[in-house]
């Protein structure tokens, strides 16, 4: 089965795009040149960007600017997101200093269903249908969708220009944080103090606290704890190892500290998490690797989302809650269409289940 991970390049038009859908799991920090759209399709995700922590829920959209350190963490099991990476060279023909563009685009529970965010979300979902197209009309349509996505972004969320001095400062902070993060990743099993980080890096302790908080949104010790938790979760797949041994071997002072930190970050104890891994037959390699959705999984997810939205509207209609401004005649037409859609969705699901059963035989 094919996975939902696609790349699109058109050097003549300065287009370099990646689009994929994947399960967000443990704490992951990264930094790249591309602009990143992230759309939560299922679950709940913590985003740390520029020292701020945001909680994104289903249908929320966030844009992470080029060369901005950011981190993701699933707050709920089976959290799924669609991601679009766009090389900022796309803007070269339109903006002289395109590398200084800074967007501010993030939805929340009050705004996620606003027209501006709904448009971006719908275009992104349409793009993924055509990004792998081989026929000329499919290629033309995909690039037109990409242009629509960016045009709507610029119209509804006009970019600002970052100063060149600020860009230089950001790059310097990036290098400093990268050094600190690399040291923590390598030595997380040991006791690491601010004094030790200062001695290693040559930076003052207060500066380390400041830039880590600015870039990661959490202090150095919280980052250290999350790395320890991330690595410990991999070892929980080894049922021969005691939880207390796993805690001590990953830098926790005792099993109590491990339990408290684990429950705080994942909402369950290490033993409960281990039972879940056992039930789902998850192995360490599966936890470590980024897990992209297969195409049939993605299609099922979309069908489920659409069915749920239809159900909400159908419930309103069945309760005779006519939306304001809608005539009774239009209301009845809507009910007839939704009933027909419900029947179609059920038929599609049954056909899909039949195909899967036959494919597995």
C-alpha positions in Angstrom: 0.0 0.0 0.0 1.2 3.5 -0.7 1.7 6.0 2.1 0.5 9.6 2.1 3.9 11.3 1.6 4.4 13.2 -1.6 6.9 15.6 -3.1 6.4 18.1 -5.9 9.1 20.2 -7.7 9.0 22.6 -10.5 12.3 24.4 -10.7 11.0 26.7 -13.5 8.3 28.1 -11.2 10.4 27.9 -7.9 8.0 25.3 -6.5 9.4 22.8 -3.9 6.6 21.2 -1.9 6.2 18.2 0.4 2.9 17.1 1.7 2.2 14.2 4.1 -0.1 12.9 6.7 1.3 11.2 9.8 0.8 10.2 13.4 2.2 12.7 15.9 3.8 10.9 18.8 6.5 11.9 21.3 8.2 15.2 21.7 10.1 16.1 18.6 12.1 19.4 18.0 13.2 20.5 14.6 14.3 23.5 12.5 14.2 23.8 8.8 14.1 26.3 6.0 10.7 25.5 4.7 7.4 27.2 5.8 5.3 24.6 7.5 1.5 24.3 7.5 0.2 21.9 10.1 -3.5 20.9 10.1 -4.7 18.6 12.9 -7.1 16.0 11.4 -7.6 14.0 14.6 -6.7 14.3 18.3 -4.9 17.1 20.1 -1.3 18.4 19.6 1.0 20.6 21.6 3.0 23.0 19.4 5.9 24.9 20.8 7.0 27.9 18.6 9.2 30.8 19.4 8.9 30.3 23.1 5.1 29.9 23.1 3.0 26.8 23.7 -0.2 26.3 21.7 -2.7 23.5 21.9 -4.1 22.6 18.5 -7.3 20.5 18.3 -9.1 18.9 15.4 -9.3 21.2 12.3 -6.9 23.7 13.8 -4.3 25.2 11.4 -0.9 26.7 12.2 1.8 28.1 10.0 5.4 27.9 11.3 7.7 30.4 9.6 11.0 29.5 7.9 14.0 28.9 10.1 11.9 28.9 13.3 12.6 26.1 15.9 9.5 24.3 16.8 8.4 21.1 18.6 5.3 18.9 18.5 3.9 16.5 21.1 0.7 14.4 20.9 -1.6 15.2 23.8 -4.0 12.4 22.8 -3.4 8.9 21.4 -3.7 8.6 17.6 -3.3 12.3 16.9 -3.0 12.8 13.2 -1.8 15.9 11.2 -1.4 16.9 7.6 1.8 18.8 7.0 2.8 20.9 4.0 6.4 22.1 3.6 6.9 25.0 1.2 10.4 26.2 0.3 10.2 30.0 0.6 12.0 30.4 -2.7 8.4 30.2 -4.0 8.1 33.9 -3.1 11.2 35.0 -5.0 9.4 36.3 -8.0 7.0 38.4 -5.9 9.1 39.8 -2.9 12.6 41.2 -3.2 13.5 40.1 0.4 11.4 37.0 0.4 13.6 35.3 3.0 12.5 38.0 5.5 8.7 37.2 5.2 7.0 36.4 8.5 3.4 35.2 8.7 1.0 35.0 11.6 -1.6 32.3 11.0 -3.0 30.2 13.8 -6.6 29.1 14.5 -8.2 28.3 17.9 -11.5 27.1 19.1 -13.1 30.5 18.4 -11.7 30.9 14.9 -11.1 27.4 13.4 -14.4 27.5 11.5 -14.0 31.0 10.2 -14.1 31.3 6.4 -10.4 32.2 6.1 -9.3 29.0 7.9 -11.9 26.8 6.3 -10.7 27.9 2.9 -7.0 27.0 3.7 -8.1 23.7 5.1 -10.3 22.7 2.2 -7.6 23.7 -0.4 -5.0 21.7 1.5 -7.2 18.6 1.5 -7.9 19.1 -2.2 -4.1 19.4 -2.9 -3.3 16.0 -1.5 -5.7 14.4 -4.1 -3.7 15.8 -7.0 -0.1 16.1 -5.8 0.8 12.7 -7.2 -1.1 13.3 -10.5 0.8 12.3 -13.7 -1.5 13.8 -16.3 -1.0 17.4 -17.5 -4.4 18.5 -16.3 -3.8 17.1 -12.8 -0.4 18.8 -12.6 -1.9 22.2 -13.7 -4.7 21.8 -11.2 -2.3 21.0 -8.3 -0.2 24.0 -9.0 -3.3 26.2 -9.2 -4.4 24.9 -5.8 -1.0 25.7 -4.4 -1.3 29.2 -5.8 -4.8 29.5 -4.3 -3.5 28.4 -0.9 -0.7 31.0 -0.8 -3.0 33.7 -2.3 -5.6 33.2 0.4 -2.8 33.1 3.1 -1.4 36.4 1.9 -4.8 38.0 1.6 -6.2 36.9 4.9 -2.9 36.9 6.9 -0.7 39.5 5.3 3.0 38.9 6.0 5.4 41.3 7.7 9.0 41.8 6.9 11.5 40.8 9.6 14.6 43.0 9.8 17.9 41.6 8.6 19.3 42.2 12.1 16.6 40.1 13.6 17.3 37.4 11.0 21.0 37.4 12.1 20.0 37.2 15.8 17.7 34.3 15.0 20.4 32.3 13.3 22.8 33.0 16.2 20.2 31.7 18.7 19.6 28.7 16.5 23.3 27.7 16.5 23.4 28.2 20.3 20.3 26.2 21.0 21.4 23.5 18.6 24.6 23.0 20.6 22.8 22.8 23.9 20.1 20.4 22.5 22.8 18.2 21.0 24.6 18.0 24.4 21.4 17.1 26.2 20.5 14.5 23.6 23.9 12.9 24.1 24.0 13.1 27.9 20.4 12.9 29.0 21.0 9.7 31.1 23.3 11.7 33.4 22.5 14.5 35.8 22.8 17.8 33.8 22.8 21.1 35.5 22.8 24.7 34.2 26.3 25.0 35.5 27.4 22.0 33.5 25.7 23.3 30.3 27.4 26.7 30.9 30.8 25.0 31.3 30.3 23.0 28.1 28.9 25.8 25.9 30.8 28.8 27.3 27.5 30.6 27.7 26.3 32.2 30.9 23.6 30.2 32.8 21.0 33.0 32.5 21.6 33.2 28.7 21.1 29.4 28.4 17.8 29.7 30.3 16.7 32.6 28.2 17.4 31.2 24.7 16.1 27.7 25.5 12.8 29.2 26.8 12.7 31.5 23.7 13.2 28.8 21.2 11.6 25.7 22.7 8.9 27.3 24.9 10.0 25.3 27.9 13.0 25.5 30.2 16.1 23.4 29.8 15.1 21.0 32.6 11.6 20.4 31.1 13.3 19.7 27.7 15.7 17.3 29.4 12.8 15.5 31.1 10.9 15.2 27.8 13.9 13.6 26.1 14.3 11.2 29.0 10.6 10.3 28.7 10.8 9.9 24.9 13.7 7.5 25.2 12.1 5.6 28.1 8.9 5.0 26.2 10.9 3.1 23.6 12.3 0.8 26.3 8.8 0.1 27.7 8.3 -2.2 24.7 10.8 -4.6 26.2 8.6 -6.5 28.6 11.6 -8.2 30.2 12.8 -4.9 31.7 11.4 -3.6 35.0 9.9 -0.1 34.9 12.1 0.9 37.9 15.2 -0.2 35.9 14.0 1.8 32.9 13.5 4.9 35.0 17.0 4.8 36.6 18.7 4.0 33.3 17.2 7.1 31.7 18.2 9.7 34.2 15.3 9.7 36.6 16.2 9.7 40.3 13.7 7.0 41.1 10.6 5.3 39.8 8.3 7.7 41.6 9.8 10.7 39.7 9.4 8.7 36.5 5.7 8.0 37.2 4.9 11.6 38.0 6.6 13.0 34.9 5.1 10.3 32.7 1.6 10.9 34.0 2.0 14.6 33.7 3.0 14.4 30.0 1.0 11.4 28.7 -2.0 11.3 31.1 -1.3 7.7 32.2 1.3 5.7 34.1 4.2 3.9 32.5 2.5 0.5 33.3 -0.7 1.7 31.7 1.2 2.8 28.7 3.0 -0.5 28.5 -0.3 -2.4 28.5 -1.5 -0.2 25.6 1.7 -0.9 23.6 1.2 -4.6 24.3 -2.4 -4.4 23.2 -1.5 -2.6 20.0 1.5 -4.9 19.4 3.8 -1.9 19.1 7.6 -2.4 18.9 10.4 0.0 19.5 11.2 0.5 15.8 7.6 1.5 15.1 7.7 4.0 18.0 10.9 5.6 16.8 10.0 5.9 13.1 7.6 8.6 11.8 4.5 6.7 10.9 2.8 8.0 7.8 -0.8 7.0 7.0 -1.4 4.6 4.2 -3.7 5.8 1.5 -6.6 3.6 2.6 -6.2 4.8 6.2 -6.3 8.4 5.1 -9.4 7.8 2.9 -11.2 6.1 5.9 -10.3 9.0 8.1 -11.7 11.6 5.7 -14.9 9.5 5.3 -15.3 9.4 9.0 -14.7 13.1 9.4 -17.3 13.8 6.7 -19.8 11.4 8.2 -19.4 13.1 11.6 -20.0 16.6 10.1 -23.1 15.3 8.2 -24.4 13.8 11.5 -24.1 17.2 13.2 -26.1 18.9 10.5 -28.5 15.9 10.3 -29.1 16.1 14.1 -30.0 19.8 13.7 -32.4 19.0 11.0 -34.0 16.0 12.8 -34.6 18.3 15.8 -36.1 20.8 13.3 -33.5 23.5 14.1 -33.7 25.5 11.0 -30.5 27.7 10.7 -31.2 31.4 10.7 -31.9 32.9 7.3 -32.8 29.5 5.7 -36.2 28.9 4.3 -38.3 25.9 5.2 -38.1 24.7 1.5 -34.3 24.9 1.5 -34.3 23.2 4.9 -36.2 20.2 3.5 -34.0 20.1 0.5 -31.0 19.9 2.8 -32.6 17.1 4.7 -33.2 15.1 1.5 -29.6 15.6 0.4 -28.1 14.6 3.7 -30.3 11.4 3.8 -28.9 10.5 0.4 -25.3 11.3 1.5 -25.7 9.1 4.5 -26.8 6.2 2.3 -23.9 6.7 0.0 -21.4 6.8 2.9 -22.7 3.6 4.3 -22.4 1.9 0.9 -18.9 3.2 0.5 -17.8 1.9 3.9 -19.4 -1.5 3.2 -17.7 -1.8 -0.2 -14.4 -0.7 1.3 -14.7 -3.3 4.1 -15.5 -6.0 1.5 -12.4 -5.0 -0.5 -10.2 -5.2 2.6 -11.5 -8.6 3.5 -11.0 -10.0 0.0 -7.5 -8.4 -0.2 -6.5 -10.1 3.1 -7.8 -13.5 2.1 
